[in-house]
Amino acid sequence: MKGQNGHKSVLVIGGGIAGIQASLDLANMGFRVYLVEKSPSIGGRMAQLDKTFPTNDCAMCILAPKMIEASSHSNIDLYTYSEVEDVSGEVGDFKVKINKRSPFVDWNKCTGCGFCEETCPVILPKEFDQGLGKRKAIFIPFPQAVPKKYVIDKREERPCKAACKDACPVHTNVLGYIKLIAEREFQEAYKLIRDTNPLPASVGRVCYAPCEEACNRGQLDEPMAIRDLKRFAADQVNIEELEVPTVTKTDKRVAIVGSGPAGLAAANDLALKGHDVTIFEALPEPGGMLRVGIPEYRLPKDILRKEIGYIQKLGVEIRTGVQVGKDIALEEIRENHDALFIATGAHGGMRLRAEGEELPGVIEGIRFLRAVNLGEKVQVGKKVAVIGGGNTAVDCARTAKRLGAKEVKIVYRRSRSEMPASA
């Protein structure tokens, strides 16, 4: 075991009772021992047993002293949560590559107290008892584990680990908030959603849900109702009673042009960083397309007002009825602020470029919805034709019906199954 280069060390792969005993014997002979075990603790299969054969002795009573001795032996280095990836060289002079998995816990600070395990909402099948038992995502394999350090099971090998999250434009932690909902931790779920999306209650009603298209559950039967779960979590929380976090103020001032989803999200994040934020909005009320482009029956104005109100509680000032370039110059805003974010959105409707498009009674869908949402008097005839098959078209058709139209038809160039509308 002493190599040609004078090395007097041994690598033992496997931290079961055999590996532990071999390591102790070699260490007592003066060898430097490197004990590699793929699980977070040494102990192996014997740790899963209640009794030993044939003496019927307590398995842990025999194993625990051996584990403690191995962990405290001056000649033994433990490499738990690790696997051997490559072995090269020759007898007496091997070179070994070991991959140590991240426990996602700072083992230098972990005391094994278990408080993290008590509060973790994610429940997974336990390795013991044929998977019938349950454990948390943050865990130690068993109470006598050596080392007694917690690890977080991220399950990185799962094919569905980020399909829904990657599909989400703001990468909301879908798995996290669904687990919190399952544990009835609704406020925590809302806060987790709000980490990336400051308008959960509003978006949970109108999002087109690309996450559900990517959901791998759909390959088995049907995808999770991710959007509806987001809405459900938000509806369980009284937004007006949420605590406003204390932040350390900076001396930076930021101006935002536009109070739509992009402007509000930027204002929310900047305010949480301690900056003074002012939003300039041309419309009489904030919210952008959420406020003027979506009908009341899909997104109640009261819900949107409450979520915008919370952003204002963070210290964000919203100046409505101020058109940049007319009521105030852009250069003036630049001079009085350290940074400027333009989030004016895309409020223009689509044109057909067809003959007769300028005739009376022909109106773009976006302009029609804006007029209705702002309380303007809108006249619709007895018969209404809506050209298009997206959400805006369906919103226009349903709004026209609510305004008194006797007959409403949607005209679309493709089949009904190809209509992109999700509303």
C-alpha positions as CSV (number, residue, x, y, z in Angstrom):
1,M,0.0,0.0,0.0
2,K,3.0,2.2,0.0
3,G,3.4,3.5,-3.6
4,Q,6.5,4.0,-5.6
5,N,6.4,7.7,-4.8
6,G,6.2,7.1,-1.1
7,H,2.5,7.7,-0.6
8,K,1.1,5.9,2.4
9,S,-2.6,6.4,1.9
10,V,-5.6,4.4,1.0
11,L,-8.9,5.2,-0.6
12,V,-12.0,3.4,0.7
13,I,-15.1,3.6,-1.4
14,G,-18.3,3.0,0.5
15,G,-19.2,4.2,4.1
16,G,-21.1,1.1,5.2
17,I,-20.1,-1.0,8.1
18,A,-17.5,-2.8,6.0
19,G,-16.0,0.4,4.7
20,I,-15.9,1.9,8.2
21,Q,-14.2,-1.1,9.8
22,A,-11.7,-1.3,6.9
23,S,-10.9,2.4,7.3
24,L,-10.4,2.0,11.1
25,D,-8.1,-1.0,10.7
26,L,-6.0,0.8,8.0
27,A,-5.9,4.0,10.0
28,N,-4.8,2.2,13.1
29,M,-2.0,0.7,11.0
30,G,-0.7,4.2,10.2
31,F,-2.2,4.7,6.8
32,R,-3.9,7.9,5.7
33,V,-7.5,6.9,4.8
34,Y,-9.9,8.7,2.5
35,L,-13.4,7.3,3.1
36,V,-15.8,8.2,0.3
37,E,-19.6,7.8,0.7
38,K,-22.3,9.0,-1.7
39,S,-24.9,9.6,0.9
40,P,-24.8,12.5,3.4
41,S,-23.8,10.2,6.2
42,I,-21.7,7.1,6.7
43,G,-23.5,4.0,8.0
44,G,-24.7,2.4,4.8
45,R,-27.4,-0.3,4.9
46,M,-26.8,-1.2,8.5
47,A,-28.2,2.2,9.5
48,Q,-31.5,1.1,8.0
49,L,-31.8,-2.0,10.1
50,D,-33.4,-2.4,13.5
51,K,-31.6,-5.6,14.5
52,T,-28.5,-7.4,13.3
53,F,-28.4,-11.1,12.3
54,P,-27.8,-13.6,13.9
55,T,-27.3,-12.0,17.4
56,N,-30.5,-9.9,17.3
57,D,-28.5,-7.0,18.7
58,C,-29.5,-3.3,18.2
59,A,-28.0,-2.3,14.8
60,M,-27.4,1.3,15.8
61,C,-25.9,0.3,19.2
62,I,-23.1,-1.5,17.2
63,L,-22.8,1.0,14.3
64,A,-22.9,4.3,16.1
65,P,-19.7,3.9,18.1
66,K,-17.9,2.8,14.9
67,M,-19.2,5.9,13.0
68,I,-18.1,8.2,15.8
69,E,-14.7,6.6,15.9
70,A,-14.2,6.9,12.2
71,S,-15.2,10.6,12.1
72,S,-12.9,11.5,15.0
73,H,-9.9,9.4,13.9
74,S,-6.9,11.6,13.0
75,N,-5.9,9.4,10.1
76,I,-9.4,9.3,8.4
77,D,-10.8,12.0,6.1
78,L,-14.5,11.7,5.4
79,Y,-15.9,12.6,2.0
80,T,-19.6,12.2,2.4
81,Y,-22.2,13.2,-0.2
82,S,-19.4,12.4,-2.7
83,E,-18.7,10.0,-5.5
84,V,-15.6,8.8,-7.3
85,E,-15.7,10.0,-10.9
86,D,-12.3,8.9,-12.3
87,V,-9.4,6.7,-11.3
88,S,-6.1,6.9,-13.2
89,G,-2.5,5.9,-12.6
90,E,-1.1,2.6,-11.5
91,V,-0.9,0.3,-8.5
92,G,0.7,2.2,-5.7
93,D,0.2,5.6,-7.4
94,F,-3.4,6.2,-8.2
95,K,-5.0,9.6,-8.9
96,V,-8.6,9.9,-8.0
97,K,-11.2,12.5,-9.0
98,I,-13.9,12.9,-6.4
99,N,-17.1,14.9,-7.1
100,K,-18.6,16.3,-3.9
101,R,-22.2,17.3,-4.3
102,S,-23.4,20.6,-2.9
103,P,-25.5,20.2,0.2
104,F,-26.9,23.7,-0.4
105,V,-26.3,24.2,3.3
106,D,-23.2,25.8,4.9
107,W,-21.9,22.9,6.9
108,N,-19.5,25.2,8.7
109,K,-22.5,26.9,10.3
110,C,-24.9,24.0,10.5
111,T,-25.3,22.6,14.1
112,G,-27.8,19.9,13.3
113,C,-30.4,21.6,15.4
114,G,-33.3,20.7,13.0
115,F,-35.1,24.0,13.1
116,C,-34.8,24.2,9.3
117,E,-36.4,20.8,8.9
118,E,-39.4,21.8,11.1
119,T,-40.2,24.8,9.0
120,C,-39.6,23.2,5.5
121,P,-42.9,22.8,3.7
122,V,-41.7,20.3,1.1
123,I,-42.4,16.6,1.9
124,L,-40.7,13.8,0.0
125,P,-40.6,10.0,0.3
126,K,-38.1,8.7,2.9
127,E,-35.4,6.3,1.9
128,F,-36.2,4.0,4.8
129,D,-39.3,1.8,5.1
130,Q,-39.5,1.1,1.4
131,G,-40.4,4.7,0.7
132,L,-43.6,4.6,2.8
133,G,-42.3,7.1,5.3
134,K,-41.9,10.8,4.7
135,R,-39.1,13.3,5.2
136,K,-38.5,17.0,4.4
137,A,-36.5,18.3,1.4
138,I,-33.9,19.5,3.9
139,F,-32.9,16.5,6.0
140,I,-30.4,14.3,7.7
141,P,-30.7,10.5,6.8
142,F,-31.2,9.4,10.4
143,P,-30.9,11.0,13.9
144,Q,-27.4,9.4,14.5
145,A,-26.0,10.6,11.2
146,V,-22.3,11.2,10.9
147,P,-21.6,14.0,10.1
148,K,-24.8,15.4,11.5
149,K,-25.2,18.0,8.9
150,Y,-28.3,18.9,6.9
151,V,-28.6,18.8,3.1
152,I,-31.3,20.0,0.7
153,D,-32.5,17.5,-1.8
154,K,-32.8,19.6,-4.9
155,R,-33.5,16.6,-7.1
156,E,-31.5,18.1,-10.0
157,E,-31.7,15.0,-12.0
158,R,-35.5,15.3,-12.5
159,P,-36.5,16.2,-16.1
160,C,-39.2,18.5,-14.8
161,K,-37.0,20.6,-12.5
162,A,-37.4,23.8,-14.4
163,A,-39.8,23.3,-17.3
164,C,-42.5,25.5,-15.9
165,K,-40.1,28.0,-14.3
166,D,-38.1,28.4,-17.5
167,A,-41.3,28.9,-19.6
168,C,-42.5,31.7,-17.2
169,P,-41.4,35.2,-18.5
170,V,-40.3,36.2,-15.0
171,H,-39.2,32.7,-13.9
172,T,-41.6,32.4,-11.0
173,N,-40.7,29.6,-8.6
174,V,-43.7,27.5,-9.5
175,L,-42.7,24.3,-7.6
176,G,-42.0,26.3,-4.5
177,Y,-45.3,28.2,-4.3
178,I,-47.4,25.1,-5.2
179,K,-45.7,23.2,-2.3
180,L,-46.5,26.1,0.1
181,I,-50.1,26.1,-1.0
182,A,-50.3,22.3,-0.4
183,E,-49.1,23.1,3.2
184,R,-51.7,25.8,3.5
185,E,-48.9,28.4,3.8
186,F,-50.8,30.8,1.6
187,Q,-49.1,34.0,2.7
188,E,-45.7,32.5,2.3
189,A,-46.8,31.3,-1.2
190,Y,-47.9,34.8,-2.0
191,K,-44.6,36.3,-0.8
192,L,-42.6,33.7,-2.9
193,I,-44.6,34.6,-6.0
194,R,-44.1,38.3,-5.3
195,D,-40.3,37.8,-5.3
196,T,-40.4,37.8,-9.1
197,N,-43.9,39.1,-9.8
198,P,-45.3,42.1,-7.8
199,L,-48.8,41.6,-9.1
200,P,-49.8,38.0,-8.3
201,A,-53.5,38.6,-7.9
202,S,-53.8,40.4,-11.2
203,V,-51.5,38.2,-13.3
204,G,-53.1,35.1,-11.8
205,R,-56.3,36.2,-13.6
206,V,-55.0,37.2,-17.0
207,C,-51.7,35.5,-17.6
208,Y,-51.6,33.3,-20.8
209,A,-49.9,30.6,-18.7
210,P,-46.9,29.4,-20.9
211,C,-45.9,27.5,-17.8
212,E,-48.9,25.1,-18.2
213,E,-47.9,24.4,-21.8
214,A,-44.4,23.4,-20.6
215,C,-45.6,21.4,-17.6
216,N,-44.4,17.8,-17.8
217,R,-47.5,16.6,-16.0
218,G,-49.3,17.3,-19.3
219,Q,-47.4,14.4,-20.9
220,L,-49.2,12.0,-18.5
221,D,-52.7,13.5,-18.3
222,E,-53.0,17.3,-18.1
223,P,-50.8,20.1,-16.7
224,M,-51.1,21.5,-13.3
225,A,-53.5,24.5,-13.0
226,I,-50.5,26.8,-12.3
227,R,-52.1,30.1,-13.1
228,D,-55.3,29.3,-11.1
229,L,-53.1,28.2,-8.1
230,K,-51.3,31.6,-8.3
231,R,-54.6,33.4,-8.2
232,F,-55.9,31.2,-5.4
233,A,-52.8,31.9,-3.2
234,A,-53.2,35.7,-3.8
235,D,-56.9,35.6,-3.0
236,Q,-56.2,34.1,0.4
237,V,-54.1,37.1,1.4
238,N,-55.4,40.5,2.4
239,I,-53.1,42.7,0.4
240,E,-54.0,45.8,2.3
241,E,-52.8,44.2,5.6
242,L,-49.4,43.0,4.3
243,E,-46.5,44.4,6.2
244,V,-44.2,46.8,4.4
245,P,-40.5,45.7,4.7
246,T,-38.0,48.2,6.2
247,V,-35.3,49.1,3.7
248,T,-32.2,51.2,4.0
249,K,-32.7,54.3,1.9
250,T,-30.2,55.4,-0.7
251,D,-29.8,58.9,-2.1
252,K,-30.7,57.7,-5.6
253,R,-33.7,59.0,-7.5
254,V,-35.2,57.0,-10.4
255,A,-37.9,58.1,-12.8
256,I,-40.1,55.6,-14.7
257,V,-42.3,56.6,-17.6
258,G,-45.4,54.3,-17.7
259,S,-47.2,52.5,-15.0
260,G,-48.0,49.2,-16.7
261,P,-46.7,45.8,-15.5
262,A,-43.1,46.6,-16.6
263,G,-43.1,50.0,-14.9
264,L,-44.7,48.8,-11.7
265,A,-42.4,45.8,-11.5
266,A,-39.3,48.1,-11.9
267,A,-40.7,50.5,-9.3
268,N,-41.3,47.7,-6.9
269,D,-37.8,46.3,-7.1
270,L,-36.1,49.7,-7.0
271,A,-38.1,50.7,-4.0
272,L,-37.1,47.5,-2.2
273,K,-33.5,48.5,-2.8
274,G,-34.1,51.8,-1.1
275,H,-34.3,54.2,-4.1
276,D,-36.8,57.0,-4.4
277,V,-39.0,56.1,-7.4
278,T,-41.4,58.4,-9.3
279,I,-43.7,57.1,-12.0
280,F,-45.1,59.4,-14.7
281,E,-48.3,58.1,-16.2
282,A,-50.3,59.7,-19.1
283,L,-53.6,58.0,-18.3
284,P,-55.8,59.1,-15.4
285,E,-55.2,55.9,-13.5
286,P,-52.1,53.6,-13.1
287,G,-51.9,50.1,-14.4
288,G,-51.3,50.5,-18.1
289,M,-52.9,47.7,-20.2
290,L,-53.9,45.9,-17.1
291,R,-56.1,48.9,-16.3
292,V,-57.4,49.9,-19.8
293,G,-56.8,46.8,-22.0
294,I,-58.6,44.1,-20.0
295,P,-62.3,44.0,-19.1
296,E,-63.6,44.3,-15.6
297,Y,-65.0,40.8,-15.6
298,R,-61.6,39.3,-16.2
299,L,-59.6,41.6,-13.9
300,P,-61.6,43.5,-11.3
301,K,-60.2,47.1,-10.9
302,D,-60.3,46.8,-7.2
303,I,-57.8,43.9,-7.3
304,L,-55.4,45.9,-9.4
305,R,-55.8,49.0,-7.2
306,K,-54.9,47.1,-4.1
307,E,-51.7,45.6,-5.6
308,I,-50.7,49.0,-7.0
309,G,-51.5,50.5,-3.6
310,Y,-49.0,48.1,-1.9
311,I,-46.3,49.3,-4.3
312,Q,-47.1,52.8,-3.4
313,K,-46.8,51.9,0.3
314,L,-43.2,51.0,-0.5
315,G,-42.6,54.7,-1.2
316,V,-43.3,54.8,-4.9
317,E,-44.9,58.1,-6.1
318,I,-47.3,57.8,-9.1
319,R,-48.1,60.9,-11.0
320,T,-51.1,60.2,-13.3
321,G,-52.3,62.5,-16.1
322,V,-48.8,63.5,-16.9
323,Q,-47.8,63.1,-20.5
324,V,-44.0,63.1,-20.9
325,G,-43.1,65.4,-23.8
326,K,-46.2,67.5,-23.4
327,D,-46.8,68.2,-19.7
328,I,-43.1,67.7,-18.7
329,A,-40.0,67.5,-20.8
330,L,-38.0,64.3,-20.9
331,E,-34.8,66.3,-20.4
332,E,-36.2,67.8,-17.2
333,I,-36.9,64.3,-15.9
334,R,-33.3,63.2,-16.7
335,E,-31.8,66.3,-15.0
336,N,-33.7,65.7,-11.8
337,H,-33.1,61.9,-11.5
338,D,-30.1,59.6,-11.4
339,A,-31.7,57.0,-13.7
340,L,-34.6,56.8,-16.2
341,F,-36.6,53.7,-17.2
342,I,-39.0,54.1,-20.1
343,A,-41.9,51.5,-19.9
344,T,-44.5,53.1,-22.2
345,G,-45.8,49.7,-23.4
346,A,-47.4,48.9,-26.7
347,H,-50.9,50.4,-26.7
348,G,-51.4,50.4,-30.5
349,G,-54.0,48.2,-32.1
350,M,-53.5,46.0,-35.2
351,R,-54.6,47.3,-38.6
352,L,-56.1,45.2,-41.4
353,R,-54.9,47.5,-44.2
354,A,-58.2,46.6,-45.9
355,E,-60.6,48.8,-47.9
356,G,-63.2,50.5,-45.7
357,E,-61.2,50.3,-42.5
358,E,-61.7,54.0,-41.9
359,L,-65.5,53.9,-42.2
360,P,-67.7,54.9,-39.2
361,G,-68.4,52.1,-36.8
362,V,-65.0,50.4,-37.4
363,I,-62.7,50.6,-34.4
364,E,-59.5,48.9,-33.3
365,G,-60.0,46.4,-30.4
366,I,-57.5,48.1,-28.1
367,R,-59.1,51.5,-28.5
368,F,-62.5,50.0,-27.9
369,L,-61.5,48.3,-24.7
370,R,-59.7,51.4,-23.5
371,A,-62.8,53.6,-24.0
372,V,-65.0,51.1,-22.1
373,N,-62.5,50.8,-19.2
374,L,-62.1,54.5,-18.9
375,G,-65.9,54.9,-18.6
376,E,-66.4,56.7,-21.9
377,K,-69.7,56.4,-23.7
378,V,-69.4,53.7,-26.3
379,Q,-72.1,52.9,-28.8
380,V,-72.4,49.4,-30.3
381,G,-74.9,48.4,-32.9
382,K,-77.3,45.4,-32.8
383,K,-74.8,43.3,-34.8
384,V,-71.1,43.3,-34.1
385,A,-68.3,41.5,-36.0
386,V,-64.9,41.1,-34.3
387,I,-62.0,40.2,-36.6
388,G,-59.3,38.1,-34.9
389,G,-59.0,35.1,-32.6
390,G,-56.8,36.2,-29.8
391,N,-57.5,37.4,-26.2
392,T,-58.2,40.9,-27.3
393,A,-60.8,39.7,-29.9
394,V,-62.6,37.6,-27.4
395,D,-62.5,40.4,-24.8
396,C,-64.0,42.8,-27.4
397,A,-66.8,40.3,-28.3
398,R,-67.8,39.6,-24.7
399,T,-67.6,43.3,-23.9
400,A,-69.8,44.2,-26.9
401,K,-72.4,41.6,-25.7
402,R,-72.4,43.2,-22.3
403,L,-73.0,46.6,-23.8
404,G,-76.2,45.4,-25.4
405,A,-75.3,44.0,-28.9
406,K,-77.9,41.4,-29.9
407,E,-75.6,39.4,-32.2
408,V,-71.8,39.2,-31.9
409,K,-69.7,37.1,-34.3
410,I,-66.0,36.4,-34.2
411,V,-64.4,36.2,-37.7
412,Y,-61.1,34.3,-37.7
413,R,-59.0,33.1,-40.7
414,R,-58.1,29.7,-39.2
415,S,-60.0,27.0,-37.4
416,R,-61.5,27.4,-33.9
417,S,-58.9,25.0,-32.4
418,E,-56.1,27.3,-33.8
419,M,-57.4,30.4,-32.1
420,P,-54.7,31.7,-29.7
421,A,-57.1,33.1,-27.2
422,S,-56.8,31.6,-23.7
423,A,-59.4,33.9,-22.0
